[in-house]
């Protein structure tokens, strides 16, 4: 599954341990400031448990699974990364593969 992780870090400090904990949870892509995509078998609860020790009580964090409906304005390589992983997870053989080069502004 692909998880979307977004946050608002409120305290001025070194968050390197937080970023490293995120990176260690699966394959990731970091397109937008304060937002990561994570391809992992772990649940949002698992990710929260792994990164929470590296956050301050004042920080905000939101983790959710990306479903079949999504849209946005991202670079082509972002759509390739997303579509390759979501299509690889598709169990229904009747859902067509949409070639990444046919996506201009999303799916």
C-alpha positions as a printed Julia matrix, in Angstrom:
107×3 Matrix{Float64}:
   0.0    0.0     0.0
   1.03   3.58   -0.44
   0.7    5.81    2.58
   0.58   9.58    2.46
   2.35  11.16    5.41
   2.06  14.85    6.04
   3.17  16.89    9.01
   3.65  20.31   10.55
   6.78  20.37   12.7
   6.32  23.15   15.26
   9.57  23.02   17.24
  12.89  24.3    15.93
  15.23  21.32   16.34
  17.1   18.66   14.38
  14.47  16.34   12.87
  17.01  14.09   11.13
  16.04  11.08   13.31
  12.39  11.58   12.29
  13.28  11.66    8.57
  15.52   8.61    8.9
  12.75   6.72   10.74
  10.36   7.56    7.89
  12.84   6.41    5.25
  13.39   3.1     7.0
   9.69   2.14    6.82
   9.64   1.25    3.11
  10.27   2.72   -0.3
   9.59   6.44   -0.24
   9.3    9.51   -2.42
   9.35  13.05   -1.09
   7.8   15.45   -3.63
   6.28  18.17   -1.53
   7.6   19.91    1.56
   6.24  18.23    4.7
   4.63  15.42    2.67
   5.97  11.95    1.9
   4.67   8.94    0.0
   5.64   5.59    1.48
   5.25   2.22   -0.25
   5.08  -0.27    2.59
   3.27  -3.25    4.05
   3.12  -1.44    7.38
  -0.05   0.17    8.67
  -0.47   3.82    9.61
  -0.34   2.67   13.25
   3.02   0.97   12.63
   4.44   4.11   11.02
   3.19   6.31   13.84
   4.81   4.02   16.41
   8.13   4.18   14.52
   8.29   7.97   14.12
   6.5    9.26   17.2
   9.58   9.09   19.45
  11.26  11.57   17.09
   8.52  14.2    17.27
   7.72  16.89   19.81
   4.33  16.95   21.55
   3.56  20.2    19.68
   4.11  18.62   16.23
   1.24  17.5    13.99
   1.27  14.34   11.86
  -1.31  12.72    9.57
  -0.93   9.29    7.92
  -3.45   7.8     5.5
  -3.6    5.15    2.8
  -3.9    6.32   -0.81
  -6.94   4.78   -2.45
  -7.98   4.37   -6.04
  -9.07   7.99   -6.47
  -6.37  10.6    -6.42
  -5.45  13.68   -8.38
  -2.91  16.44   -8.33
  -0.24  18.43  -10.09
   3.05  16.57   -9.77
   6.09  15.93  -11.97
   5.75  13.02  -14.41
   8.22  10.91  -12.41
   5.93  11.24   -9.38
   3.0    9.75  -11.32
   5.22   6.97  -12.61
   6.28   6.11   -9.04
   2.69   6.18   -7.75
   1.08   4.32  -10.66
   3.71   1.59  -10.8
   3.17   0.78   -7.14
  -0.61   1.07   -7.1
  -0.94  -1.01  -10.28
   1.39  -3.67   -8.84
  -0.96  -3.96   -5.85
  -4.12  -4.27   -7.95
  -5.71  -7.67   -7.54
  -8.58  -7.08   -9.97
  -7.33  -8.09  -13.47
 -10.18  -6.13  -15.09
  -8.78  -2.79  -13.99
  -6.66  -1.45  -16.86
  -3.09  -0.28  -16.49
  -2.8    3.4   -17.38
   0.62   4.05  -18.94
   2.39   6.8   -16.96
   3.17   8.83  -20.1
  -0.56   9.23  -20.72
  -0.99  11.04  -17.4
  -0.51  14.75  -17.67
  -2.03  15.92  -14.4
  -2.86  12.74  -12.59
  -5.06   9.73  -12.81
